[in-house]
Amino acid sequence: MSNSKQSHPYHLVEPSPWPLLGSISALVLAVGAIMFMHKVNYGSWIFGLGGFFVILTMFGWWRDVIREAEHEGHHNAFVLIGLRYGMALFIASEVMFFVAWFWAFFDASIFADEAIQYSRVTFTGGVWPPKGVETFDPFHLPLLNTVILLTSGTTCTWAHHALLEGKRNSVIWGLVATIALGILFSFVQAYEYGHAKFAFGDGIYSSTFFMATGFHGFHVLVGTIFLTIILFRTLAGHFKPEHHFGFEAAAWYWHFVDVVWLFLFFSIYWWGG
């Protein structure tokens, strides 16, 4: 095979162990989770082992992607288009993930007295919120968290614009502020959960509430970790005004988290409460 110069602008990646290792790790994690939830012997160990290798795969795979972008120069304009489409499709899949939880909540709340749903009427009493459920005041902790997340979206945008203008110190402080606000949001939500007057297994209201808000809280945690990695990469000098897709991806994800929370606040806390 000749060593002729590459005649196209696309990046053909080198053989990598991460797809295979990631697939096996995800399988072990899923099996371990099932065993753990059903209290099968060694379920917690298998679950932990799968989780460890999933994290190892994430670290190794993203390390390789960063090396390809920063040190080997493979992420040219053509490759970046594909990466942007990939991130956009990933966020679209996350939107549909939350559509399922919103669908469950609205189906239960709008049709709380549906005659066909005898079991539902038994749990709801034909009204929403169901009888005996003490909901949260939307203008207390939920409103505080709304202000926190909207502010974090502002600081994230500030950091992005500072990056485009080459103001490195502003980028760093904008990211620090966004991360701090994300952590504060998680603490406020944990405090809110700790003072809830209902538990996950108390009925259809509590299950739909905790599934929707809980998964959003998980996404806030993931976004906070994402931005923290971006902060360390910024400190390492990885991003330039004309080449910073990693930063863009983190910003897109964080703004997606913000928008989902606004829907949660208005539909579940305010209207649904």
Order of alpha helices (4+ residues) and beta strands (2+ residues): alpha-alpha-alpha-alpha-alpha-alpha-alpha-alpha
